Each structure stands twice: as C-alpha cells, then as structure tokens.
Amino acid sequence: MGDVIDRWRLNKGWNPLDNESQMMAIQSWVNVLDSENVPASAYNELFVRALKLRASLFAQGKQPPDMGIELMLACWESLRMEIETRRVEQGRTLGTNAASVCGLCKGSGWQEIEKWGAKGVTRCNHE
C-alpha cells in the first residue's frame, strides 16, 4: 500500500510522505480495504483502475473525484468480478465444445439431425 500512496502523491506533484505519516496513511487505507475484503494483491490494479476512471472522466469533460480510498472502493466491485472471472477461466480445462458451452451437441462435438425423414449426426458448429 505504501507504493500506491507514494505513486498517488508523486502523480500529483507532491513529495512522498515521511515514514511516520505514511504508516498512518497505510493503516487507514488498509483498514478500509480490509473491511471490504480487498486482497493486498489487488491494491496495484485497483489503483491503476481508479486512475483510468479519473482519466476517462477528464476525457469526457467531467470533473473526476479526487484520488483516494473512496475512489478505489468505488472501483472494487468491477475489479472483484473481473478477478473472479480470471480465476474461473484459469482453472477451466474444458474445451470450447464442452457440454456446459454448447446446448446442441452437449459437448460431444456431434449434433443430431433429421433429414428427409432419416436421423443422423453431423459435426456441431456450436451455434
């Protein structure tokens, strides 16, 4: 978290905090993030997401909120969902023709067809 606070201050053109002040800021910010179950591994990505949100609002001609813990919390829900999606995708081992993906072939790769009164199978195109 110290790195995040330092980068935020440096981006504003301010000097980094002295050690005592930085420790107080870290404790305050981490306390809030912990209360929302934000893992420390997400701090950097959350900071970058908050900066991008501010930049996007600037580009739209809007006055963005100040950078701070409130903005990081506002960005947390979308990042949390993205992290969960990444975690699921990382553990996924089924191919694109898995039963959970295709309702036509149920993962077999073959689709039942009926043509001219006769039943048969054909390769599934997963539509």
C-alpha positions as a printed Julia matrix, in Angstrom:
127×3 Matrix{Float64}:
   0.0     0.0     0.0
   2.94    2.34    0.65
   3.86    2.12   -3.02
   0.3     3.06   -4.04
   0.27    6.08   -1.72
   3.71    7.2    -2.93
   2.7     6.94   -6.6
  -0.53    8.82   -5.94
   1.38   11.65   -4.25
   4.11   11.74   -6.92
   1.47   11.82   -9.69
   0.03   14.93   -8.0
   3.5    16.51   -7.94
   3.76   16.11   -4.18
   6.62   14.68   -2.17
   6.25   11.22   -0.64
   5.2    11.17    3.0
   7.71   10.73    5.78
   7.75    7.22    7.29
   5.51    8.02   10.26
   2.87    9.8     8.17
   3.0     7.09    5.53
   2.45    4.36    8.12
  -0.62    6.22    9.42
  -1.98    6.56    5.87
  -1.29    2.9     5.11
  -3.09    1.79    8.27
  -6.08    3.95    7.44
  -6.37    2.83    3.81
  -5.7    -0.84    4.53
  -8.25   -0.82    7.33
 -10.93    0.36    4.9
  -9.88   -2.07    2.15
  -9.74   -4.96    4.63
 -13.3    -4.18    5.74
 -14.37   -4.79    2.13
 -12.23   -7.95    1.79
  -9.93   -6.42   -0.82
  -6.81   -8.63   -1.06
  -3.45   -6.88   -0.89
  -2.59   -8.48   -4.23
  -5.27   -6.26   -5.85
  -4.05   -2.9    -4.5
  -1.9    -2.01   -7.51
  -4.52   -3.0   -10.06
  -7.19   -1.17   -8.08
  -5.03    1.98   -8.03
  -4.47    1.8   -11.8
  -8.21    1.25  -12.37
  -9.03    4.32  -10.26
  -6.52    6.41  -12.27
  -8.04    5.2   -15.54
 -11.52    6.09  -14.29
 -10.33    9.6   -13.46
  -8.68    9.93  -16.89
 -11.86    8.74  -18.61
 -13.94   11.32  -16.76
 -11.41   14.04  -17.68
 -11.66   12.98  -21.33
 -15.45   13.33  -21.13
 -15.1    16.88  -19.83
 -16.31   15.92  -16.36
 -14.7    16.77  -13.04
 -13.5    13.47  -11.58
 -13.43   12.81   -7.86
 -10.12   13.19   -6.08
  -7.91   10.14   -5.98
  -8.28    8.39   -2.66
  -9.57    5.36   -0.85
 -13.19    6.24   -1.74
 -12.43    6.09   -5.45
 -10.54    2.84   -5.05
 -13.53    1.36   -3.2
 -15.84    2.56   -5.96
 -13.72    0.6    -8.45
 -13.52   -2.53   -6.3
 -16.78   -4.25   -7.3
 -15.95   -4.35  -11.02
 -12.37   -5.43  -10.32
 -13.58   -8.11   -7.9
 -15.84   -9.58  -10.58
 -13.02   -9.46  -13.13
 -10.6   -11.19  -10.75
 -13.2   -13.91  -10.1
 -13.71  -14.39  -13.83
  -9.94  -14.71  -14.34
  -9.74  -17.24  -11.51
 -12.51  -19.34  -13.05
 -11.01  -19.12  -16.54
  -7.58  -20.1   -15.24
  -8.98  -23.28  -13.72
 -11.14  -24.14  -16.7
  -9.94  -27.23  -18.53
 -12.92  -27.97  -20.75
 -12.67  -27.23  -24.44
 -14.92  -24.94  -26.4
 -17.23  -27.85  -27.25
 -17.9   -28.7   -23.6
 -21.44  -29.61  -22.64
 -21.58  -26.53  -20.47
 -20.86  -24.38  -23.51
 -22.93  -25.91  -26.34
 -26.59  -26.8   -25.99
 -26.73  -28.53  -29.39
 -24.09  -31.23  -29.01
 -23.77  -31.31  -25.2
 -20.02  -31.44  -25.58
 -19.81  -34.38  -27.94
 -18.92  -32.33  -31.0
 -21.72  -34.08  -32.93
 -25.22  -32.73  -33.46
 -28.22  -34.95  -34.18
 -30.06  -34.03  -37.35
 -33.1   -35.27  -39.19
 -33.09  -35.01  -42.97
 -35.64  -36.49  -45.37
 -37.17  -38.47  -42.53
 -33.9   -40.15  -41.51
 -31.95  -39.37  -38.36
 -28.23  -38.86  -38.4
 -25.39  -36.82  -36.97
 -23.19  -34.05  -38.24
 -20.34  -32.04  -36.86
 -21.66  -29.38  -34.5
 -20.84  -25.77  -35.33
 -21.77  -24.68  -31.78
 -24.29  -22.01  -32.79
